[in-house]
């Protein structure tokens, strides 16, 4: 496909001259799009607006579909037994992957969809899922969503010693929604990973945890989850032209990049001397990456992730059973149309922890969205505390 600037479209429409004298070619409709990409069949084009795509008929000068796909690509033209031509497109919409068929006769549209394996995780082949843990986690999460009026919540639990997955539950307040119960690979921000990247930035900036930033140590800023000071430290160590956009990615300003399972895996490395153990979700196999962190970084992690309820006010709600290593964050949710003006509509709250402190047995990560600017990780106490107590009673 050859990309064509909008202002040249009228000259390069490549449309047969079969219009009647009464029909007027106009670019009014095309002018509303950010990009126009003519397909192999020049009757159609892929139009783009605000990052979404749709199909446009260049002969009739109107949209064939809504501009709602995150990606759509022309595939081929087919001819049915009744000689009706159809044009096939590969498409991605939300978490779905599919084929869209457009009849050349009347532009009628038909489509076939499946869950996109790049977006949705399945546990069908994972043999380490514990049904009792799954039942307990689901019960606690269901009550939590209803009581706290959460939009959604997800919870992953690992066996800390082996790194294997015991449960991963995703629930939505409206269980009729398409995404309810589906394990999305990009379902939350990477905010819980901020301390890890800041520690990596410290060495580059020639700083230590005891270095001062606006009257407090970097250790205090991290343990208090002071986003403004943490950003200052990160920008001192990550010196390149994209540092601000990278921080925005960590904060979830643009797109959700990770999920509770991957974050739990990251925190579980704290009890394996930096080795990252990732369940493959096929049978009981895992992948192990050794020496991801240097010994000096591991020593720093021990200082910033140890649960200290005085130093880490966002963890004061943790019960004694759940104490070990942990961290909690809060990020603002924005309405899509208002994101550039940073008008918040709620909070995404996140927590990851490993417990108990001596001989850790479990790693938990829980995330949730609530349409309230007052939401804090303390809401998780009704899930994490009873779940930790219940898990530790198990043999």
C-alpha positions as CSV (number, residue, x, y, z in Angstrom):
1,X,0.0,0.0,0.0
2,X,1.2,3.5,-0.9
3,X,0.6,6.3,1.5
4,X,-0.9,9.4,0.0
5,X,-1.1,12.9,1.6
6,X,-4.7,14.1,2.0
7,X,-4.2,17.2,-0.2
8,X,-3.2,15.1,-3.1
9,X,-6.0,12.6,-2.9
10,X,-8.3,14.3,-5.4
11,X,-5.5,14.1,-8.0
12,X,-4.6,10.5,-7.2
13,X,-8.0,8.9,-6.6
14,X,-7.4,6.4,-9.4
15,X,-11.2,6.0,-9.7
16,X,-12.9,5.1,-13.0
17,X,-14.7,8.2,-14.5
18,X,-18.2,6.8,-14.3
19,X,-19.8,9.5,-12.2
20,X,-22.9,11.3,-13.6
21,X,-22.9,15.0,-14.3
22,X,-24.9,15.6,-11.1
23,X,-22.3,14.0,-8.9
24,X,-19.7,16.2,-7.5
25,X,-16.3,14.9,-6.2
26,X,-15.6,16.5,-2.9
27,X,-12.8,16.1,-0.3
28,X,-14.9,17.3,2.6
29,X,-15.1,13.8,4.2
30,X,-11.5,12.9,3.5
31,X,-10.3,16.1,5.1
32,X,-11.4,15.0,8.6
33,X,-8.9,12.2,8.6
34,X,-5.2,12.3,9.6
35,X,-4.1,9.9,7.0
36,X,-5.5,8.2,3.8
37,X,-3.9,5.0,2.5
38,X,-5.2,3.7,-0.8
39,X,-5.6,-0.1,-1.0
40,X,-4.6,-2.5,-3.8
41,X,-8.2,-2.3,-4.9
42,X,-8.3,1.5,-5.5
43,X,-12.0,1.7,-4.7
44,X,-11.1,1.5,-1.0
45,X,-8.7,3.3,1.3
46,X,-7.7,2.9,5.0
47,X,-8.4,6.1,6.8
48,X,-6.9,7.1,10.1
49,X,-8.1,9.5,12.8
50,X,-6.9,9.9,16.4
51,X,-5.0,6.6,16.2
52,X,-7.9,4.5,15.0
53,X,-8.6,3.2,11.5
54,X,-11.5,2.4,9.2
55,X,-12.4,1.6,5.6
56,X,-13.4,4.3,3.2
57,X,-15.0,4.0,-0.3
58,X,-13.2,6.5,-2.6
59,X,-15.9,6.1,-5.3
60,X,-18.9,6.9,-3.1
61,X,-16.9,9.3,-0.9
62,X,-18.1,7.8,2.4
63,X,-17.0,5.5,5.2
64,X,-17.7,1.8,4.8
65,X,-17.0,1.1,8.5
66,X,-16.6,3.3,11.6
67,X,-13.1,4.5,12.3
68,X,-12.8,2.1,15.3
69,X,-10.1,-0.4,14.6
70,X,-6.7,-0.2,16.2
71,X,-5.3,-1.7,13.0
72,X,-6.8,-2.8,9.7
73,X,-4.9,-4.0,6.6
74,X,-6.1,-4.9,3.1
75,X,-5.6,-8.6,2.4
76,X,-7.1,-9.7,-0.9
77,X,-10.1,-9.7,-3.3
78,X,-12.2,-12.8,-3.6
79,X,-15.0,-13.8,-6.0
80,X,-18.0,-15.9,-4.8
81,X,-19.8,-18.5,-6.9
82,X,-22.5,-15.9,-7.7
83,X,-19.7,-13.7,-9.1
84,X,-20.0,-11.1,-6.3
85,X,-16.7,-9.7,-5.4
86,X,-15.6,-9.3,-1.8
87,X,-12.6,-7.6,-0.3
88,X,-11.0,-9.1,2.8
89,X,-9.2,-7.1,5.5
90,X,-7.2,-8.3,8.5
91,X,-8.2,-6.2,11.5
92,X,-7.5,-5.7,15.2
93,X,-10.2,-4.1,17.4
94,X,-9.8,-3.9,21.1
95,X,-8.6,-7.3,22.3
96,X,-9.9,-9.1,19.2
97,X,-8.2,-10.2,16.0
98,X,-10.4,-10.8,13.0
99,X,-11.2,-10.7,9.3
100,X,-13.5,-8.1,7.8
101,X,-15.3,-8.8,4.5
102,X,-16.7,-5.9,2.4
103,X,-19.0,-6.8,-0.5
104,X,-18.0,-4.7,-3.5
105,X,-21.6,-4.8,-4.7
106,X,-23.2,-2.8,-1.9
107,X,-20.5,-2.3,0.8
108,X,-22.2,-4.7,3.2
109,X,-19.8,-5.8,5.9
110,X,-19.4,-9.1,7.6
111,X,-16.6,-10.1,10.1
112,X,-15.2,-13.0,12.0
113,X,-13.4,-12.4,15.4
114,X,-11.3,-14.3,17.9
115,X,-9.4,-13.1,21.0
116,X,-6.0,-11.7,20.0
117,X,-3.3,-14.0,21.5
118,X,-1.0,-10.9,21.7
119,X,-3.6,-9.3,24.0
120,X,-5.3,-12.1,25.9
121,X,-3.6,-14.7,28.1
122,X,-5.2,-18.2,28.6
123,X,-4.5,-20.5,31.5
124,X,-5.9,-23.7,29.8
125,X,-2.4,-25.3,29.6
126,X,-1.1,-24.2,33.0
127,X,-1.1,-27.2,35.4
128,X,0.1,-25.2,38.5
129,X,-3.2,-23.3,39.0
130,X,-4.5,-24.2,42.5
131,X,-8.3,-24.5,42.4
132,X,-8.7,-23.6,46.1
133,X,-6.5,-20.5,45.8
134,X,-8.5,-19.5,42.7
135,X,-11.8,-19.9,44.5
136,X,-10.6,-18.0,47.5
137,X,-9.1,-15.1,45.4
138,X,-12.2,-14.9,43.2
139,X,-14.5,-14.7,46.3
140,X,-12.5,-11.9,47.9
141,X,-12.1,-10.0,44.7
142,X,-15.8,-10.2,43.9
143,X,-16.7,-8.8,47.3
144,X,-14.0,-6.1,47.0
145,X,-15.3,-4.8,43.6
146,X,-18.9,-4.6,44.9
147,X,-18.1,-3.0,48.3
148,X,-15.5,-0.5,47.0
149,X,-17.4,0.2,43.7
150,X,-14.3,-0.6,41.6
151,X,-14.5,-0.6,37.9
152,X,-12.3,-3.7,37.7
153,X,-9.6,-5.6,39.6
154,X,-7.0,-8.3,38.9
155,X,-5.0,-10.5,41.2
156,X,-2.1,-12.8,40.6
157,X,-0.5,-15.2,43.2
158,X,2.9,-17.0,42.8
159,X,4.6,-19.7,44.8
160,X,7.5,-17.6,45.9
161,X,9.9,-20.5,46.1
162,X,9.3,-22.0,42.7
163,X,8.0,-19.0,40.8
164,X,5.0,-21.0,39.5
165,X,1.6,-19.4,39.1
166,X,-1.1,-20.4,41.6
167,X,-3.9,-18.1,40.4
168,X,-4.6,-15.2,38.2
169,X,-8.1,-13.7,38.4
170,X,-9.6,-10.7,36.5
171,X,-13.0,-9.4,37.3
172,X,-15.1,-6.4,36.1
173,X,-17.9,-4.6,37.8
174,X,-20.1,-5.1,34.7
175,X,-19.8,-8.8,34.1
176,X,-21.6,-8.4,30.7
177,X,-18.7,-6.5,29.3
178,X,-16.6,-8.1,26.6
179,X,-13.4,-8.0,28.7
180,X,-14.8,-9.4,31.9
181,X,-12.8,-12.3,33.2
182,X,-10.3,-12.1,30.4
183,X,-6.6,-12.0,31.4
184,X,-5.3,-9.0,29.4
185,X,-1.5,-8.8,28.7
186,X,-1.7,-5.0,28.8
187,X,-4.1,-4.3,31.6
188,X,-2.3,-1.9,34.0
189,X,0.5,0.7,34.2
190,X,4.2,-0.1,34.9
191,X,4.1,2.1,38.0
192,X,5.2,-0.7,40.3
193,X,8.3,-1.0,38.2
194,X,9.4,2.6,38.9
195,X,11.6,1.8,41.9
196,X,13.5,-0.8,39.8
197,X,14.3,1.7,37.0
198,X,15.1,4.5,39.4
199,X,17.7,2.2,41.2
200,X,19.2,1.5,37.8
201,X,19.3,5.3,37.1
202,X,21.1,6.0,40.4
203,X,24.4,4.5,39.2
204,X,24.3,6.4,36.0
205,X,23.7,9.7,37.9
206,X,26.4,9.0,40.4
207,X,23.8,9.0,43.3
208,X,23.0,6.7,46.2
209,X,19.9,6.1,48.3
210,X,21.4,8.5,50.8
211,X,21.8,11.4,48.3
212,X,19.5,14.3,49.1
213,X,16.7,15.6,46.9
214,X,14.8,18.7,48.2
215,X,15.6,18.0,51.8
216,X,15.0,14.3,51.9
217,X,17.0,11.2,50.9
218,X,16.3,9.4,47.7
219,X,15.4,6.3,49.8
220,X,12.7,8.3,51.6
221,X,11.3,9.6,48.3
222,X,11.1,6.1,46.9
223,X,9.6,4.5,50.0
224,X,7.0,7.4,50.3
225,X,6.2,6.9,46.6
226,X,6.8,10.6,46.0
227,X,6.2,10.7,42.2
228,X,7.5,14.2,41.7
229,X,10.9,13.6,43.4
230,X,11.2,10.1,41.9
231,X,10.8,11.6,38.4
232,X,13.6,14.1,39.2
233,X,15.9,11.2,40.2
234,X,15.0,9.2,37.1
235,X,15.6,12.1,34.7
236,X,19.0,12.7,36.2
237,X,20.1,9.1,35.5
238,X,18.3,8.4,32.3
239,X,19.8,11.1,30.1
240,X,18.3,11.0,26.6
241,X,15.7,12.9,24.6
242,X,13.0,10.4,25.3
243,X,13.3,10.3,29.1
244,X,10.0,12.2,29.8
245,X,8.0,10.0,27.4
246,X,9.5,6.9,29.0
247,X,8.4,8.1,32.5
248,X,4.9,8.7,31.1
249,X,4.9,5.1,29.9
250,X,5.8,3.9,33.4
251,X,2.9,6.1,34.7
252,X,0.4,4.7,32.3
253,X,-0.3,8.1,30.7
254,X,-0.4,6.6,27.2
255,X,-1.2,2.9,27.3
256,X,-1.3,0.0,29.7
257,X,1.9,-1.9,29.1
258,X,1.9,-4.8,31.6
259,X,-0.2,-6.9,33.9
260,X,-0.3,-8.3,37.5
261,X,1.4,-11.6,36.5
262,X,4.5,-9.9,35.0
263,X,4.7,-7.5,38.0
264,X,4.5,-10.4,40.4
265,X,7.3,-12.1,38.6
266,X,9.4,-8.9,38.9
267,X,8.9,-8.7,42.7
268,X,9.4,-12.4,43.1
269,X,13.0,-11.9,41.9
270,X,13.7,-10.2,45.3
271,X,13.9,-13.6,47.0
272,X,16.0,-15.3,44.3
273,X,19.0,-13.0,44.3
274,X,17.8,-11.2,41.2
275,X,17.0,-14.3,39.2
276,X,13.7,-13.8,37.3
277,X,11.5,-17.0,37.2
278,X,8.7,-16.7,34.7
279,X,6.0,-19.4,34.4
280,X,5.5,-20.3,30.7
281,X,1.8,-21.1,31.5
282,X,2.4,-24.5,29.7
283,X,2.3,-27.4,32.1
284,X,4.5,-26.5,35.1
285,X,7.5,-25.3,33.2
286,X,9.3,-22.0,34.0
287,X,12.0,-19.8,32.3
288,X,14.9,-18.5,34.4
289,X,16.9,-15.4,33.7
290,X,20.0,-15.2,36.0
291,X,21.8,-12.1,37.2
292,X,19.3,-9.6,35.9
293,X,20.4,-7.3,38.8
294,X,23.9,-6.5,40.0
295,X,24.8,-7.3,43.7
296,X,24.8,-3.6,44.5
297,X,21.3,-3.2,43.0
298,X,20.1,-6.1,45.1
299,X,21.4,-4.5,48.2
300,X,19.5,-1.3,47.4
301,X,16.3,-3.3,46.8
302,X,16.6,-4.8,50.2
303,X,16.5,-1.3,51.7
304,X,13.7,0.2,49.7
305,X,11.3,-2.8,49.5
306,X,11.3,-3.9,53.1
307,X,7.9,-3.1,54.5
308,X,8.4,-0.3,57.0
309,X,5.0,1.2,57.8
310,X,6.6,4.4,59.2
311,X,8.7,5.0,56.1
312,X,6.0,3.8,53.6
313,X,2.7,5.3,54.6
314,X,1.0,3.7,51.5
315,X,1.6,0.3,53.2
316,X,0.3,1.0,56.7
317,X,-2.8,-1.0,56.0
318,X,-0.8,-4.3,55.6
319,X,-1.4,-7.0,58.2
320,X,1.6,-8.6,60.0
321,X,1.0,-11.8,58.0
322,X,1.4,-9.9,54.7
323,X,4.5,-8.0,55.7
324,X,7.8,-8.8,54.0
325,X,8.9,-6.9,50.9
326,X,6.4,-4.8,49.0
327,X,5.4,-1.6,47.3
328,X,2.2,0.2,46.4
329,X,1.4,3.0,43.9
330,X,-1.5,5.2,42.7
331,X,-1.8,6.6,39.2
332,X,-4.5,8.9,37.8
333,X,-6.9,7.6,35.2
334,X,-7.8,10.0,32.4
335,X,-10.8,10.3,30.1
336,X,-9.4,9.5,26.6
337,X,-10.7,12.7,25.0
338,X,-9.4,14.8,27.9
339,X,-6.0,13.2,28.3
340,X,-4.0,16.0,26.8
341,X,-5.5,18.4,29.4
342,X,-4.8,15.9,32.2
343,X,-8.3,15.9,33.5
344,X,-8.5,13.0,35.9
345,X,-11.5,10.7,36.2
346,X,-10.2,8.2,38.8
347,X,-7.3,6.2,40.1
348,X,-5.5,3.0,39.2
349,X,-4.2,1.5,42.5
350,X,-1.5,-1.2,42.5
351,X,0.3,-3.3,45.1
352,X,2.9,-6.1,44.9
353,X,4.3,-7.9,47.9
354,X,6.3,-11.0,49.0
355,X,5.7,-12.6,52.4
356,X,6.5,-13.6,55.0
357,X,9.9,-11.8,55.4
358,X,11.7,-15.0,56.6
359,X,11.5,-17.9,54.1
360,X,9.0,-16.1,51.7
361,X,6.2,-18.4,50.5
362,X,4.0,-16.3,48.3
363,X,4.1,-13.3,46.0
364,X,0.9,-11.3,45.3
365,X,0.2,-8.5,42.9
366,X,-3.2,-6.8,42.8
367,X,-4.4,-3.9,40.6
368,X,-7.7,-2.1,40.3
369,X,-9.4,0.9,38.7
370,X,-11.9,3.2,40.6
371,X,-13.6,6.3,39.3
372,X,-12.7,8.3,42.3
373,X,-9.8,10.7,42.8
374,X,-9.6,9.6,46.5
375,X,-8.8,5.9,45.9
376,X,-5.7,4.6,47.6
377,X,-4.0,1.2,47.9
378,X,-5.4,0.9,51.4
379,X,-8.6,-0.3,49.7
380,X,-6.7,-3.6,49.1
381,X,-6.7,-4.5,52.8
382,X,-10.0,-6.4,52.5
383,X,-8.4,-8.7,49.9
384,X,-4.6,-8.9,50.6
385,X,-4.8,-9.3,54.4
386,X,-7.3,-12.1,54.6
387,X,-5.8,-13.8,51.6
388,X,-2.3,-13.7,53.1
389,X,-3.6,-15.1,56.5
390,X,-5.4,-17.9,54.6
391,X,-2.4,-18.8,52.4
392,X,0.0,-19.0,55.4
393,X,-2.3,-21.5,57.2
394,X,-1.9,-23.8,54.3
395,X,0.7,-26.6,54.4
